[in-house]
Amino acid sequence: MAEQVLKVKDLKTFYRTRLKENVYAVDGVSLELEEGKVLGIAGESGCGKSTLALSLMGFYFPPLNFGGGSIEINGTDIMKLPYETLRTHYLGKEIAYIPQAAMNALNPTRKLVHFAIDILSEHRKDLTKEQMISLTREKFDFLQLPERALWAYPSELSGGMKQRAVIALSTLLNPKVLIADEPSSALDVSSQKVVIALLRKMLNEKLVKSMIFITHELPLLRHVADEIVVMYAGELVEKGTSEQVIFDPVHPYSYALMRSIIVPEEGMKAQKLSCIPGAPPNLKNVPEGCRFADRCAYAIDACRQKKIEIDVFSEGRYKRCLHSVASLRAMYEAEDLPQETGGSVHE
């Protein structure tokens, strides 16, 4: 059995507003990640994916606050570590982060080599400056970046090169867990394929031991992830293998999400395109029951009456829905995408 490198249990993080209100963007999230695996996290914008990514690093800066739970890396709960220990011994080494909008993450007034030297001089004091540059050159070469990129300013690189440069800098210390927050969202299709292939190559060659890949493009995860969790309004609502979640989604939100995207995959080309009405709930005042109920075509009164707990319906699979798997599948099969005027996932 593969080694478990990351275990998150009941993680809660919130933003504190000017009016002292707590907005829980991550509310009771639990997940696990094994060495050599890629876990995909999908969902709409505003569902809490990027907040979850930042939260997993263990660093909290206002207005983001830690609300409870645990984040274990190789059995150590990093939320119990002193700030300086977390910064010097875990960030970059044990867990690293590729930020969303990574192409704008670099200071435009500094050459890339200076970023690399800053990182390595903090964590690898045993290396000389020449060794640091050599190590960085090797990483750049692995990510198909030319020698000149090392001595360039960010503005002198194309979008795809800047993205790969950020990946190189984020993985200089070969972290055990790499969190990639929508690393391909701002790129053209050909650049997306290059970045995804390089990330998989890094994993295969053990330059990183495991990865969390975050995106709003659920079908993309079929080519990246081993398992997928779907996130909605701060909660995880479904989990399964990539094939299961993409080709046999169970939760009504996952089902609606897949049908709202053009998917050029075999067996899905004929499906009719639909959309999800409305918007996710205001997290300052979340519904008492299912958070997706007001947008769900299959919601009943009971869905709105109490919090819906996780239902583990088979090994490695769960959903956060009151309906049974059999009844959900029956409703999906019976409904021939009719036109609805309101309250339906289909339009």
C-alpha positions in Angstrom: 0.0 0.0 0.0 1.3 3.5 -0.9 2.4 5.8 1.8 -0.1 8.4 2.9 1.7 11.8 2.6 -1.2 14.1 3.4 -4.3 13.7 5.7 -6.7 16.6 6.2 -9.5 16.1 8.8 -12.4 18.4 9.3 -10.5 21.5 8.2 -12.4 24.8 8.7 -11.0 28.2 7.5 -12.8 31.5 7.4 -12.5 35.1 6.3 -13.2 37.8 8.9 -15.1 40.8 7.4 -14.9 44.4 8.5 -18.1 43.8 10.3 -16.5 41.0 12.3 -18.5 38.3 10.4 -16.9 34.9 9.9 -17.3 33.6 6.3 -16.4 29.9 6.2 -15.0 29.3 2.7 -13.7 25.9 3.8 -16.1 24.1 6.1 -15.3 20.7 7.5 -13.2 19.4 4.6 -11.5 16.0 5.0 -9.3 14.3 2.4 -6.3 12.1 2.0 -3.4 11.9 -0.5 -1.1 8.9 -1.1 2.4 9.1 -2.5 2.5 8.9 -6.3 -1.1 10.0 -6.7 -2.8 13.1 -8.1 -6.0 14.3 -6.4 -8.1 16.6 -8.5 -10.4 19.2 -6.9 -13.1 20.7 -9.1 -15.9 23.2 -8.7 -17.3 26.5 -9.8 -15.5 29.8 -9.1 -16.2 30.9 -5.5 -16.7 27.3 -4.1 -13.6 27.5 -1.9 -10.9 25.7 -4.0 -8.2 28.4 -3.9 -8.9 29.0 -0.2 -8.5 25.3 0.5 -5.2 25.4 -1.4 -3.9 28.3 0.7 -5.2 26.7 3.9 -3.3 23.5 3.2 0.0 25.4 3.3 -0.7 26.2 7.0 0.0 29.9 6.6 -2.8 32.2 7.5 -2.7 35.9 6.9 -5.7 38.3 7.6 -8.4 38.2 6.6 -8.0 34.4 6.3 -8.1 32.6 9.6 -7.8 29.0 10.8 -11.0 27.7 12.2 -10.2 24.2 13.3 -9.2 20.7 12.1 -5.9 19.2 11.3 -3.4 19.1 8.3 -1.0 16.1 8.7 2.0 15.8 6.4 3.8 12.4 7.0 2.0 12.1 10.3 2.9 15.6 11.6 0.0 18.1 12.2 1.6 21.3 10.7 -1.1 23.4 12.5 0.6 22.6 15.8 4.1 23.6 14.6 5.7 27.0 15.5 5.6 29.5 12.7 9.4 29.4 12.2 9.5 25.6 12.1 6.7 25.5 9.5 8.4 28.2 7.4 11.9 26.7 7.4 11.2 22.9 7.5 7.9 22.4 5.8 7.1 25.1 3.2 8.8 24.4 0.0 10.3 21.1 1.2 7.3 19.1 2.4 4.5 21.0 0.7 4.7 23.6 -2.1 2.2 25.8 -3.9 1.8 27.0 -7.5 -0.5 30.0 -7.1 -3.5 30.8 -9.3 -2.6 33.5 -11.8 1.0 32.3 -11.5 2.1 34.4 -14.5 1.6 37.5 -12.3 3.2 36.0 -9.2 6.7 37.2 -9.9 8.2 40.6 -9.0 8.8 42.2 -12.5 11.9 44.0 -11.3 14.0 40.9 -10.4 15.6 38.2 -12.6 14.4 34.7 -12.2 17.8 33.5 -10.9 17.5 35.8 -8.0 14.2 34.2 -6.9 15.9 30.8 -7.0 18.9 32.0 -5.0 16.6 33.5 -2.3 14.7 30.2 -2.0 17.8 27.9 -1.9 19.8 30.2 0.4 17.0 30.0 3.0 16.5 26.2 2.8 19.8 24.8 1.5 22.6 26.7 3.3 25.0 23.9 2.5 25.1 25.0 -1.2 27.3 27.6 -2.7 25.9 30.2 -5.0 27.3 28.4 -8.1 25.7 25.2 -6.9 22.3 26.9 -6.4 22.5 28.3 -10.0 23.4 24.9 -11.3 20.5 23.2 -9.5 18.1 25.8 -10.8 19.5 25.4 -14.3 18.8 21.6 -14.1 15.2 22.3 -13.0 14.7 24.8 -15.8 16.1 22.4 -18.4 13.7 19.7 -17.1 10.8 22.0 -17.6 12.0 22.9 -21.2 13.1 26.4 -20.3 16.1 27.7 -22.2 19.3 28.9 -20.4 18.4 32.5 -21.1 15.2 32.3 -19.0 17.3 31.9 -15.9 18.8 35.4 -16.4 15.6 37.0 -17.7 13.0 39.3 -16.1 9.5 37.9 -16.0 8.3 40.4 -18.7 10.8 38.9 -21.1 9.1 35.5 -21.1 6.0 34.3 -22.9 2.9 33.2 -20.8 3.8 29.5 -21.1 7.4 30.1 -20.1 6.4 32.2 -17.1 4.1 29.5 -15.9 6.8 26.9 -16.2 9.3 29.2 -14.5 6.9 29.5 -11.5 6.6 25.7 -11.4 10.3 25.4 -11.5 10.8 27.8 -8.6 7.9 26.2 -6.6 9.5 22.7 -6.9 13.2 23.5 -6.4 13.2 21.6 -3.2 11.4 18.6 -4.6 8.3 18.8 -2.3 6.4 15.7 -1.1 3.1 17.5 -1.8 2.6 19.9 -4.7 -0.6 22.0 -4.8 -1.2 23.3 -8.3 -4.0 25.9 -8.3 -5.4 26.1 -11.8 -2.0 26.0 -13.4 -3.3 25.8 -16.9 -6.3 28.2 -16.8 -4.6 31.2 -18.5 -2.9 29.3 -21.2 -3.8 28.3 -24.8 -4.6 24.6 -25.4 -1.2 23.7 -26.7 0.6 25.3 -23.7 -1.9 23.6 -21.3 -0.9 20.2 -22.7 2.8 21.0 -22.2 2.3 22.1 -18.6 0.1 19.1 -17.7 2.5 16.7 -19.3 5.5 18.2 -17.5 3.7 18.1 -14.1 2.9 14.4 -14.7 6.6 13.8 -15.7 7.7 15.4 -12.5 5.5 13.0 -10.5 6.6 10.0 -12.5 10.3 10.8 -12.0 9.6 11.5 -8.3 10.7 15.2 -8.4 7.4 15.6 -6.4 5.8 12.7 -4.5 2.2 13.6 -4.9 0.0 16.4 -6.3 -3.3 18.2 -5.7 -4.5 19.7 -9.0 -7.3 22.3 -8.7 -9.4 23.4 -11.6 -12.9 24.5 -12.6 -12.7 22.3 -15.7 -13.9 19.0 -14.4 -13.2 17.0 -17.7 -9.6 18.2 -17.7 -9.0 16.1 -14.6 -9.5 12.9 -16.6 -6.0 13.5 -18.1 -4.4 14.5 -14.8 -5.9 13.0 -11.7 -6.3 9.6 -10.2 -9.1 10.6 -7.9 -11.4 13.6 -8.0 -13.3 15.4 -5.2 -16.0 18.0 -6.2 -16.3 21.0 -4.0 -19.4 23.3 -3.6 -20.0 26.2 -1.2 -17.1 25.3 1.0 -17.9 21.6 1.3 -16.8 18.4 -0.5 -19.9 16.9 -2.2 -18.6 13.9 -4.1 -15.4 11.7 -4.4 -14.4 8.9 -6.8 -11.9 8.0 -9.4 -11.5 10.3 -12.3 -13.4 7.9 -14.6 -16.2 7.5 -12.0 -16.8 11.2 -11.4 -16.6 12.2 -15.0 -18.5 9.4 -16.7 -20.8 8.4 -13.8 -21.3 11.5 -11.5 -23.7 10.8 -8.7 -24.2 14.0 -6.8 -26.7 16.3 -8.6 -24.1 19.1 -8.6 -21.4 17.0 -10.2 -24.0 15.7 -12.7 -25.1 19.3 -13.6 -21.5 20.5 -13.7 -20.5 17.8 -16.3 -23.6 18.6 -18.4 -22.7 22.3 -18.5 -19.4 21.8 -20.2 -18.7 20.8 -23.8 -16.8 17.5 -23.5 -15.1 16.0 -26.6 -14.7 12.6 -25.0 -15.9 9.4 -26.6 -19.3 8.5 -25.3 -20.2 12.0 -24.2 -20.2 14.0 -27.5 -24.0 13.4 -28.0 -25.1 14.8 -24.6 -27.1 18.0 -24.7 -25.5 21.0 -23.2 -27.4 22.6 -20.2 -26.6 25.0 -17.5 -26.9 25.4 -13.8 -29.3 28.2 -12.8 -28.6 30.7 -10.1 -25.4 31.0 -8.1 -23.8 29.4 -5.1 -25.2 30.6 -1.7 -23.8 33.5 0.3 -21.4 31.9 2.7 -22.2 34.5 5.4 -25.6 32.8 5.6 -25.5 29.3 4.3 -28.7 27.2 4.1 -29.6 24.9 7.0 -29.8 21.8 4.8 -28.2 21.0 1.4 -26.3 24.0 0.1 -27.1 23.0 -3.5 -30.9 22.5 -2.9 -32.0 25.8 -4.3 -30.3 25.0 -7.6 -31.1 21.3 -7.7 -33.8 19.8 -9.9 -34.2 16.8 -7.6 -34.4 18.6 -4.2 -37.2 17.7 -1.9 -38.4 19.3 1.4 -36.2 17.0 3.5 -33.1 18.3 1.7 -33.6 21.7 3.2 -34.4 20.7 6.8 -31.0 19.5 8.2 -27.3 19.3 7.4 -26.5 16.6 4.9 -23.7 14.3 6.0 -21.3 12.4 3.8 -22.7 9.1 2.5 -19.9 6.5 1.8 -21.8 4.3 -0.7 -18.9 2.2 -2.0 -15.1 1.8 -1.4 -13.4 5.1 -2.3 -16.7 6.8 -3.2 -18.9 9.2 -1.3 -21.6 11.8 -1.9 -23.2 14.5 0.2 -26.8 13.9 -0.8 -30.0 12.7 0.8 -31.1 10.6 -2.2 -29.8 7.1 -2.7 -27.4 6.3 -5.5 -30.0 4.1 -7.2 -32.7 6.8 -7.1 -30.4 9.5 -8.4 -29.3 7.3 -11.3 -33.0 6.5 -12.0 -33.9 10.2 -12.0 -31.0 11.1 -14.4 -32.1 8.3 -16.8 -35.7 9.2 -16.7 -35.2 12.9 -17.3 -34.7 13.6 -21.0 -33.3 17.1 -20.5 -36.7 18.9 -20.6 -36.9 22.7 -20.8 -37.7 24.1 -17.4 -38.6 27.6 -16.4 -37.1 27.5 -12.9 -35.6 25.3 -10.2 -34.0 22.9 -12.7 -30.4 22.2 -13.6 -31.6 22.0 -17.2 -32.4 24.9 -19.4 
